[in-house]
Amino acid sequence: MHSNPSDILSMGMYRRLFPDHLEITPNLSEVYELALAYYESRILSEDELVQNGAYFVRAGNRFTNHYLMCTGDPLKLPKHSSSRLRSFFENNQFRTGYATHGLFPYRGKFHPQMIKALINVMGLKPGDTILDPMMGSGTVPVEASLMEIKSIGFDASPFCQFMAQVKYDAITIPQAPLNEASNKFKQLFDFFTKIASPPNDGCDVRRDLSQGLNANTGESLAPFESFNMGQLADLVQCDRSDVLDFLLLAYLDSAGYSERSKRKSPLEQFRAILERYIFVVKKIQHVLNGSELDLGKTGLFKGDARAMKIDDQSVDGILFSPPYSFAINYLQNDYFHLNLMGENVDELRNEMIGLRGRNLKEKYKLYVEDMNKVLSECTRVLKPGRLCTIIVGTNDNQLSKALGVPKEDVTGLHQVLVALGSQHGFKPLRLLGRKISGIANTMRNEYIVILQKS
């Protein structure tokens, strides 16, 4: 039977996929997004879409919580930010930058909207527990907490653990000391540069940090947990650790910008970043004020995904992204921050998955061995029948060089992980592809691999 083209075209594709009472978010343009939105619409009830839906503006006559979090002014950027950066956040208002995800935009981080949708389609409900064994900047635990879902996160990098904890704590951080900090940004900047190596203005220097030295004094840096924060507490009239850590993260963020750009002085960068951080907190707390949200509890730890200290069959879902092992050197990007923490980068490099090895071929071999251990751990801690979702990028050019085979003969990392997972009782349930923006010069494609524990 042939349909009339005018009838089909007048209805539109969205109305074929979604009922009339559901309105999807603007700028939903990629196939994987459409697929996740479709799965959400079929798996969640209308009440659940309003509470935790990722790709919908409204269900019936009710706005979704996601829409309310994302509306209003987009993420506040420094006045000297490029038009390209401003355009990115304006066009991706519903994908990223909302809630506290906009604090410290970590390289290679998830789109939070995608993570919210994946948590939904994995069947996780308020009160359940989700695990991210390689949590990076903390997108999964932050998103889960806003969905009233408990979370556990591990990362080998102490800076990532610190950053993720700050983002989670910032959802409920008091605003009064932040306002005080805004008025005393110069004193705060002086305090931080006194205890840390000051950023090198616009030179993007990568130092030899195995010594962990303070550039001001030449002395060894102690871990920042041991710093005397009394002066900082006096400045902002608050001694809460979540407030002090929030201000420290703002400084570290600004120092990173200063080492990459000459647009503003380090002091001006710090002031701009601090203003953005405070804006982020006020916006999400304004949205949540008066709501009945019971924030999901989280435990975030420095730890090894190959040997996680949690009980067997104790989590309801697993969602993570392995390191972009051949595309991003996370330690190099975090040198300034790890230096402040007194970390020995050489030792950390030998511990981190994706960085171990002397050359590409050895790195790849060790990466596969390490991911095999990670998947073994995942099946140990996951409840039977539940889902493990892995988001992994691949680069055929780099893998071709590492393996010494033609590009067309390369087995993608997503295929490698599916094969490894099958050895540990995981069966593939769904595979979704998406294009990577931001690091397309080193990695172009990413895959959402959904596995189910037998």
N, C-alpha and C positions, 0 to 999 in steps of 0.2 A: 504494500500500500504506500503510495507516494503522498507526502504532505505538501500543502500549499506553502511556498517559500515565504509569502507575506505573513502568514499565520505564525510560522516559526520565528521569523526575524522580529516581529512585533512583540513577542513574548520575551525574548532575550535569554541568554544562557543562564544568568543568575536565577531567574524565576523557574527555570527547569530544575535547578539544583536545590534551591532553598524556598521554603514556603513564604507566603506574602508577609507574615507577621515578623519575619527576621530581616534586619537591615545590616549588611556587612560593613566593615570599616572602610574608609576611603583608601585609595592607592593600593588596594589588594590586586596585585598584577602578576604574580608568579604562580606557576602551576602547583608547586608544593603548598603554597599558602591556600589556594583554592581547595586542594585536597584536604588539608587539615581543617579548614572551615567546614567542609562537607562532613567530615568525620565528627566534628564537634556537634553539628546540628543533628546528627543521627544518634549520638551516644548520650548527650546531655539532655535533661529535662529543661523546660523553659526557665524554671527557677534557678537551675544550675548555670544556664547560659547567662542569666543576669548577674549571678554571684561571681562566676569564675570564667566565663567565656572569653576567648582571646580575639576572635575575628568578627565580633558583632557590636554594633552601635546600640541596638535596642532589640528587645524581644517583646512583641506586642506594644504596649504603651509605656514600657519601662526601659530606661537607659541602663546599660550594663556598667558594672563597676570599672571595667577596663576603659570604657569610653570616658567615664568621669575622671579617672586618673590621668588620662592623656589630653583632655581638653584644656582650654585656657592658653596661656602663653607657652610656646615651646621652650625647650631647655635654654637657659640664659647663658649666652656665650660672650666672651670678652668683645669689646667694641672693635678690636683690631682683627678679629677672626676673619678668615677668608670667606668670600661669597660661596665657595664650594662647600665649606663646612657648614655654613648657615643653611644652605639649600638642602644638604643631607638631612639635618635634623628637622627641618620643616616638612620635608617629604616623607620622613620616617617617624613622624610624631607618634604613631600607634605601634611602631615596631620596636623602638629603642629610645632611651633617654628619659622615660617616665619613671615615677617612683624614685628610688635611690640608685637605680641603674646608671644614672647620669654622672654619679661620682666616679672619678678616675676611669675614663673610657679605655679600658684595657685592650691591648691589641689582640685580635683573634677572638674576642668575646662573642657570646651568643647574641642573637636578637631575642630579647626577653619575651616578646609576643609569641614567637615560635615555641619557646620553652613552655609558656603557659598552655598553649594548645596541646603540646605533646604530653604534658602532665594530665590534661583532660582525656585525651584519646587513649592513654595508657590505663585509664580506669581508676585513677587515684582520687580519693574523696577526702573531705575534711576529717582529720584525725588519723589518717594513714601516714606512713613514713616513707620518704623518698631518700635515696642515697646518691650523692655525686662523689665518686672516688677520686676525681681530678677536678676540683671545683673552680680553679682559676680565680676569677674576680668575684665569684659568688652569685652568679645569676640564678642558678637553680635554687639555692636556699632562700634567697630574697623573694623570688617569685612564689615559691611554695609557701612561705610564711604569709604572704598576702592572700593566699588561697585557703588558709587555715589548715595547712598540711605540714606535719612535722618533717624535719630534714636532718640529715647527717652529711657532713662534707669533710673531705680530706684533700690535702695538697702537700707535695714535697717541699714547696717553697714557703718559707716563713712569711715572706712579704704577701703572698697570695692569701694565706690564712689571716693575716692582719687586715688586709684590704677587705676581704669578704666579711669579716666580723664587723668592721666599721660600717659597711653598707647595710648590714642587718640592723645594727644598733641605731643607725641614723633614722630609722622609721619612727622611733619613739624618743629620740634625743630631746632634751629641753632646749627651748629657743632663746631664753634670756641670756645665757652665757655666750651664745653665738652672736647675738646683737652686740654684746660687750666686745667680742673679738673683732667684729667689723669696725668698731670705732678705734681699736688699738692695733690695727694690722701692722703698723711699722714696728711696734715693740715686739709683736709676735714674730715677725720676720727676723729681727735682730736676735731673738732668743734661739730660733731654730738654726740660723746660720752659725751661731756660736757653738752649738753642740754637734753640728753636721758639717761635712765638707760643703762649702758653698757651690752652687752650680756654676759651671763655666759658661758665660754668656754666649749662646749661639754657636758653640764650636762642635757640639755633638762628640766630645771626646769619650773614648772608651778606655777607662783606666785599667791598670793591672791592680785588681782589688784583692789578690790573695793575701796581701798584708793587712787590709782593712784599716787604712790610716785616715786620720782627720787631716784634711788639707790645711787647716788653720794652724794646728799645733804640731803635726808630724807624729802624734802619739796614736797608739792603737785605740780603736773605737770599742767601747763595751756595748753589749746588746742594749737596745734602747729601753728595755724593761727596767734597767738599773739607773736610768737618768733621774736626776732630782727634778721632778716636775712641779715642785712647790712654787717656783717663780711663775711658771705658766698658769698654775691654778690661781695665783694671786691676780694675775693680769685679767683673767676672765671671771674672777670671783666664783669659781666652781672647781671642785677637786674630783668630780666624777671622771672615771677612766674613759667612759665612752665619749665624753666631750673632748678630753685632751687628745685621745687617739684620732678623733674626727679632724681636729685642727692640724695634727701631725700629717695625716693623709693629704690634706689640702696643700700643705707645704711641699710634700714629696711630689705631688702632681704638678705643682707650679715649677719645681726644680727641673723636672723632666722636660717641661715645655721650654724652659730657659736654655737648656742644653741643646735643643733642636732648633731654636728660633731666635732671631735678633729683633723681632718686631717690637718687643717691650723689654725693659730692664727686669731682672729677677724680682725686684720689689713690686713693680707694676704687675708682673705676671701673678705673683702671690695674691695681691689685692683682688685681681679679676677672678682668679680661681676661687678664692674664699667667698666672694660675693655669689658666684654660681653655686657653690656648695650650700650656702645658707638659703638661697632661692629654692633649691631642690627640696630641702627639708621642709620649708614653709609650705610649699605646694602640696606635697604628699600628705602632710599632717592636716592641712586645710581640707583635703578631700576626705580623709579618714575621720575627721572630727565629727562626733555624733553618730558614727556608724557603729554597728554592733559586731564589728570584726574582732574575732578572737585570734590574734596573731599566732601563727604556727611556731612552736618552739624549735630551736635548732641547736646542734652541737657541731662546731667547726674546729678542725684539728689539723696540725702539721702531722702528716703521716704518709705512709707508703701504701699505694693502691694494691701492691702485690702481697701485702700482709696486713689487712685491716683488723683493728681490734674491736670487732663487733660480733655479736652472736650469730650462730647459724640460723638461717631462715627467719631473720628478724626484720627485714624491710619489705615493703609492698611494691616497690618499683625502683629502678636504677636508671639514671639519665646522666650521661657524661660525654665529653669530647676528649679523646686522647690528644696529646700535644701534636701540633703541626711540626712533626719531628724534623723535616728537611726544609721548612719554610721560615720559621720564626725561632730565633735564638732568644728564649725568654730571659735567660740569665744576662745576656748582653743588654737587653732592653731595660732590665731592672738593676743594673750595676749600681747606680747612685743609691737606690733604696736599700739594697742588700748591704752596701758599704756602711750605711748608717746603722744597720742592725748588727754590724760586727760579724757578718757571715763570711766564711771562707768559701769563695765561689768555686775554687777548684774542687773542694770536697763535695759541694752541692752538685756540681756538674756530673760527678761520678755516680751520684745517686738518682738523678732525674731521668725518667723514661724519655727516650728520643734524643738525648744528648750524650749518652754513653758511647764510647767508641772513638777510634783514631781517624777513621775515614768513612766515607758514605757507605761503603759495603759493610763494614763492621757495625756502623750505626744501625743499618737496616736489620742485620742479623740479630743484634741485641734487642732492637725494638720489637721484633716479632716474638722473641723469647719472653720479653717482659710483658707484652700484651697477652700472651698465653697464660701467664700467671695471674694477670688482672682478671681475665675472664673466668679462670678457675675460682678466684675469690668471689666474683660476682654471683656465680651459680651457688656458692656455699651460703651466702648471706641472704639470697633472694628466696621468697616464699614460692612454693610450687605453683605453676600456672601463671605467675605474674610476668611482667614485661621488663626487658632491659633495652633501652634505646641508646645507641651510640651515634654521635654525629662526627663524621670523620672526613677530612679533606684528603685529596690525593693529587700528586703531580707526576704525570707520566714521564716528563723530561728528566726530573731528578732521579726517579726510580730507575729509569733506563740506564743512567750513568752509574748508579749504585750497583745495579745487578749485572751490568755489562751485556744487556740484551736490547734488541730493537724496541723502540717505543711501542709499536703495535703488539708486542708480545708481553708487555708489562701487565701483571696482575695488580689491580687497584687495591689500595689498603682496605677499602670497604669489603672487597671480596676475600681478602686475607682474614679479616676479622670474622666474617660469616663462617669461614672454614674452621677457624680456631674455636669459635663458639659451639659449633656442632660437636666438637670433641668433649665438650663439658655439659652436654645436655640442653643446649639452646637450639631451637629451630627458627629459621627466618620466617617472619610474619609479613613484613612490608619493607620495601626499599623505595625511598623518595630522593630524587636528585635536586640540587639547587646550585645556582651560580654564586660564587663568592665575590663580594665587593670589598675593596680596600686592600687586599693583598693578591689581586689577580695576576700580578707580574710573577708571583712565585707559586701560587696555587689557585686554580681556576674553578674547580668543581668540588662540591661537598655532597655527602650522602647521609641521609637519615636512615639508619639501619635499625629496625625494630625486631628484636628477638624475643622469643617466649621460652621460659623454662619449662621443660617437660614435667 
